[in-house]
Amino acid sequence: MGNLVHNEKQKLHATFLNNLAVAAVVGGLIAPMFDRGGLGSLSIAGSIASGIVVGGLFHAGALWCLADLKEDCPHT
């Protein structure tokens, strides 16, 4: 039962991190639409790139959590 609980906690943590990754990427893509200051295309590219980079880091963290899943032993 210990491995099952551990695995479920790891999957929930990975799901949380993956949802943060999606929010970062979507935020990076949507933020330039609300830019009223006219900062230019460099700011738009920076916003999109930073959203993708931060989203990628969160996603890597989610994959790292899933790598820690433990195998169930059916004989116990």
C-alpha atoms as an extended CHARMM CRD file, in Angstrom:
* protein
*
        76  EXT
         1         1  MET       CA              0.0000000000        0.0000000000        0.0000000000  PROA      1               0.0000000000
         2         2  GLY       CA              2.9320000000        2.3440000000        0.6250000000  PROA      2               0.0000000000
         3         3  ASN       CA              4.0410000000        2.3250000000       -3.0070000000  PROA      3               0.0000000000
         4         4  LEU       CA              0.5090000000        2.9950000000       -4.2050000000  PROA      4               0.0000000000
         5         5  VAL       CA              0.1400000000        6.0610000000       -1.9830000000  PROA      5               0.0000000000
         6         6  HSD       CA              3.6000000000        7.2930000000       -2.9700000000  PROA      6               0.0000000000
         7         7  ASN       CA              2.8220000000        6.8780000000       -6.6710000000  PROA      7               0.0000000000
         8         8  GLU       CA             -0.4840000000        8.7240000000       -6.4180000000  PROA      8               0.0000000000
         9         9  LYS       CA              1.1670000000       11.6340000000       -4.5960000000  PROA      9               0.0000000000
        10        10  GLN       CA              3.8860000000       11.7760000000       -7.2590000000  PROA      10              0.0000000000
        11        11  LYS       CA              1.2950000000       11.7630000000      -10.0490000000  PROA      11              0.0000000000
        12        12  LEU       CA             -0.6640000000       14.5800000000       -8.3880000000  PROA      12              0.0000000000
        13        13  HSD       CA              2.5150000000       16.6190000000       -7.9780000000  PROA      13              0.0000000000
        14        14  ALA       CA              3.4480000000       16.0070000000      -11.6160000000  PROA      14              0.0000000000
        15        15  THR       CA             -0.0490000000       17.0430000000      -12.7310000000  PROA      15              0.0000000000
        16        16  PHE       CA              0.2260000000       20.2600000000      -10.7260000000  PROA      16              0.0000000000
        17        17  LEU       CA              3.5970000000       21.0930000000      -12.2960000000  PROA      17              0.0000000000
        18        18  ASN       CA              2.3270000000       20.2600000000      -15.7660000000  PROA      18              0.0000000000
        19        19  ASN       CA             -0.6800000000       22.5620000000      -15.2620000000  PROA      19              0.0000000000
        20        20  LEU       CA              1.7170000000       25.3390000000      -14.2400000000  PROA      20              0.0000000000
        21        21  ALA       CA              3.6600000000       24.6460000000      -17.4360000000  PROA      21              0.0000000000
        22        22  VAL       CA              0.5330000000       25.0630000000      -19.5410000000  PROA      22              0.0000000000
        23        23  ALA       CA             -0.3480000000       28.2860000000      -17.7060000000  PROA      23              0.0000000000
        24        24  ALA       CA              3.1510000000       29.6880000000      -18.3050000000  PROA      24              0.0000000000
        25        25  VAL       CA              3.0850000000       28.9320000000      -22.0180000000  PROA      25              0.0000000000
        26        26  VAL       CA             -0.4470000000       30.2640000000      -22.4910000000  PROA      26              0.0000000000
        27        27  GLY       CA              0.4070000000       33.3440000000      -20.4280000000  PROA      27              0.0000000000
        28        28  GLY       CA              3.4790000000       33.9680000000      -22.5480000000  PROA      28              0.0000000000
        29        29  LEU       CA              1.4140000000       33.7180000000      -25.7090000000  PROA      29              0.0000000000
        30        30  ILE       CA             -1.5140000000       35.8280000000      -24.5020000000  PROA      30              0.0000000000
        31        31  ALA       CA              0.3820000000       38.5720000000      -22.6520000000  PROA      31              0.0000000000
        32        32  PRO       CA              1.5300000000       40.3800000000      -25.8390000000  PROA      32              0.0000000000
        33        33  MET       CA             -2.1080000000       40.7640000000      -26.8900000000  PROA      33              0.0000000000
        34        34  PHE       CA             -2.6860000000       43.0850000000      -23.9290000000  PROA      34              0.0000000000
        35        35  ASP       CA              0.4830000000       45.1370000000      -24.3990000000  PROA      35              0.0000000000
        36        36  ARG       CA             -0.6980000000       48.7300000000      -24.7180000000  PROA      36              0.0000000000
        37        37  GLY       CA              2.7150000000       50.3140000000      -24.2310000000  PROA      37              0.0000000000
        38        38  GLY       CA              3.9150000000       49.5570000000      -27.7260000000  PROA      38              0.0000000000
        39        39  LEU       CA              7.1870000000       48.0350000000      -26.5750000000  PROA      39              0.0000000000
        40        40  GLY       CA              7.7690000000       46.4610000000      -29.9650000000  PROA      40              0.0000000000
        41        41  SER       CA              8.3880000000       43.0760000000      -31.4680000000  PROA      41              0.0000000000
        42        42  LEU       CA             11.3910000000       42.3490000000      -29.2340000000  PROA      42              0.0000000000
        43        43  SER       CA              9.1620000000       42.5050000000      -26.1660000000  PROA      43              0.0000000000
        44        44  ILE       CA              6.6030000000       40.2530000000      -27.8310000000  PROA      44              0.0000000000
        45        45  ALA       CA              9.2570000000       37.7030000000      -28.7580000000  PROA      45              0.0000000000
        46        46  GLY       CA             10.7060000000       37.8980000000      -25.2350000000  PROA      46              0.0000000000
        47        47  SER       CA              7.3320000000       37.2970000000      -23.6590000000  PROA      47              0.0000000000
        48        48  ILE       CA              6.6410000000       34.2890000000      -25.8550000000  PROA      48              0.0000000000
        49        49  ALA       CA             10.1420000000       32.8730000000      -25.3770000000  PROA      49              0.0000000000
        50        50  SER       CA             10.0630000000       33.3040000000      -21.6080000000  PROA      50              0.0000000000
        51        51  GLY       CA              6.6640000000       31.6100000000      -21.4120000000  PROA      51              0.0000000000
        52        52  ILE       CA              7.9700000000       28.6620000000      -23.4020000000  PROA      52              0.0000000000
        53        53  VAL       CA             11.1630000000       28.4020000000      -21.3350000000  PROA      53              0.0000000000
        54        54  VAL       CA              9.3650000000       28.6030000000      -17.9860000000  PROA      54              0.0000000000
        55        55  GLY       CA              6.7370000000       26.1480000000      -19.2250000000  PROA      55              0.0000000000
        56        56  GLY       CA              9.4820000000       23.7760000000      -20.3400000000  PROA      56              0.0000000000
        57        57  LEU       CA             11.1260000000       23.9520000000      -16.9200000000  PROA      57              0.0000000000
        58        58  PHE       CA              7.8450000000       23.1700000000      -15.1540000000  PROA      58              0.0000000000
        59        59  HSD       CA              7.2400000000       20.2960000000      -17.5510000000  PROA      59              0.0000000000
        60        60  ALA       CA             10.7410000000       18.9380000000      -16.9130000000  PROA      60              0.0000000000
        61        61  GLY       CA              9.9600000000       19.0430000000      -13.1970000000  PROA      61              0.0000000000
        62        62  ALA       CA              6.7860000000       17.0620000000      -13.8290000000  PROA      62              0.0000000000
        63        63  LEU       CA              8.7230000000       14.4270000000      -15.7610000000  PROA      63              0.0000000000
        64        64  TRP       CA             11.2710000000       14.2820000000      -12.9500000000  PROA      64              0.0000000000
        65        65  CYS       CA              8.4400000000       13.5820000000      -10.4780000000  PROA      65              0.0000000000
        66        66  LEU       CA              7.1470000000       10.7580000000      -12.6480000000  PROA      66              0.0000000000
        67        67  ALA       CA             10.6090000000        9.2130000000      -12.8170000000  PROA      67              0.0000000000
        68        68  ASP       CA             10.3390000000        8.5850000000       -9.0700000000  PROA      68              0.0000000000
        69        69  LEU       CA              7.3580000000        6.2280000000       -9.3920000000  PROA      69              0.0000000000
        70        70  LYS       CA              7.8320000000        2.9330000000       -7.5860000000  PROA      70              0.0000000000
        71        71  GLU       CA              6.8930000000       -0.4630000000       -8.9550000000  PROA      71              0.0000000000
        72        72  ASP       CA              4.1070000000       -2.3280000000       -7.1910000000  PROA      72              0.0000000000
        73        73  CYS       CA              4.9320000000       -5.7860000000       -5.9720000000  PROA      73              0.0000000000
        74        74  PRO       CA              1.8070000000       -7.9480000000       -6.4480000000  PROA      74              0.0000000000
        75        75  HSD       CA              3.0460000000      -10.6290000000       -4.0410000000  PROA      75              0.0000000000
        76        76  THR       CA              2.8330000000       -8.5410000000       -0.8630000000  PROA      76              0.0000000000
